[in-house]
Amino acid sequence: MEKIFAAYQERQNILAANSPLRKRVAWVEEELTPLHEPRIPILDQGFMHSDLTYDIPSVWDGRFFRLDDHITRLETSCTKLRMKLPLPRNEVKQILVGMMARSVIRDARNYMFIQPYVWCIEPEMQPVGRSGIIARTVRRVPPGCIDPTVKNLQWGDLVRGLFEASDRGAEYSFLTDGDTNLTEGSGFDIVLVKDNILYTSAGGVLEGVTRNSALEPAGLRLRLSWHLWKRL
Ligand SMILES: Cc1ncc(COP(=O)(O)O)c(C=O)c1O
């Protein structure tokens, strides 16, 4: 783990030495532009009503992580919203790869723009962990209102959870479904390990690519209580 983080830090140092304009790039209407240039039309439905979906494939040391899984989820999300991905998936892939090539960033979180990698928990805190609460004042929006399997920008509940965490002297917030079942947090799924069994939410959450990766290693899948709701 230390070796991985040290290599990451080295890449960060190289990135810091480069001009900021070369760091971030966006693909808008078939052109690559610096990220600060594009503007969203004020009447755009995505802006007005959050009528949109998106996805965020990661890049680690120059390589995409499960890009096909992300594009498949994006296509599924579009279908659920009765939208059509405007480009064939191969073209989406090519554009993303082209953007990475144009950027000096080696570790990234990509929308249709590239920005440096954002950690859920920074490397230096991972060995010791951070503080979290189970939110009392807010619940995750019910799937009957907003389908959480469609990646969306409705973050009102997640942000309220973060406010509560801050009020209670913590950093992270885990939301329940209002009926004692854990769902997810602000930008991450939850996987608990108890007595060598993994527990995770059976529904009401974004089906995370990262979570799938944590569950897939040999042996774990069999023990996974995927269809159980973990009672608190
Ligand atoms: C609400 C929510 N849950 C879970 C996740 C984790 O998804 P993934 O592992 O595919 O990044 C995200 C990622 O942004 C998210 O926004």
The ligand as an SDF file (V2000), in Angstrom:
LIG
                    3D

 16 16  0  0  0  0  0  0  0  0999 V2000
  -24.5860    8.4600   -4.2160 C   0  0  0  0  0  0  0  0  0  0  0  0
  -23.4240    7.5970   -4.6290 C   0  0  0  0  0  0  0  0  0  0  0  0
  -23.3350    6.3270   -4.1640 N   0  0  0  0  0  0  0  0  0  0  0  0
  -22.2900    5.5360   -4.4990 C   0  0  0  0  0  0  0  0  0  0  0  0
  -21.2620    5.9870   -5.3180 C   0  0  0  0  0  0  0  0  0  0  0  0
  -20.1010    5.0760   -5.6690 C   0  0  0  0  0  0  0  0  0  0  0  0
  -20.1640    4.7010   -7.0240 O   0  0  0  0  0  0  0  0  0  0  0  0
  -18.8730    4.2020   -7.8410 P   0  0  0  0  0  0  0  0  0  0  0  0
  -18.2120    3.1790   -7.0180 O   0  0  0  0  0  0  0  0  0  0  0  0
  -19.4190    3.6360   -9.1120 O   0  0  0  0  0  0  0  0  0  0  0  0
  -18.0020    5.4040   -8.0440 O   0  0  0  0  0  0  0  0  0  0  0  0
  -21.3210    7.2940   -5.8310 C   0  0  0  0  0  0  0  0  0  0  0  0
  -20.2570    7.7980   -6.7100 C   0  0  0  0  0  0  0  0  0  0  0  0
  -20.1830    8.9420   -7.0970 O   0  0  0  0  0  0  0  0  0  0  0  0
  -22.4330    8.1280   -5.4880 C   0  0  0  0  0  0  0  0  0  0  0  0
  -22.5270    9.3940   -5.9640 O   0  0  0  0  0  0  0  0  0  0  0  0
  1  2  1  0
  2  3  1  0
  2 15  2  0
  3  4  2  0
  4  5  1  0
  5  6  1  0
  5 12  2  0
  6  7  1  0
  7  8  1  0
  8  9  2  0
  8 10  1  0
  8 11  1  0
 12 13  1  0
 12 15  1  0
 13 14  2  0
 15 16  1  0
M  END
$$$$
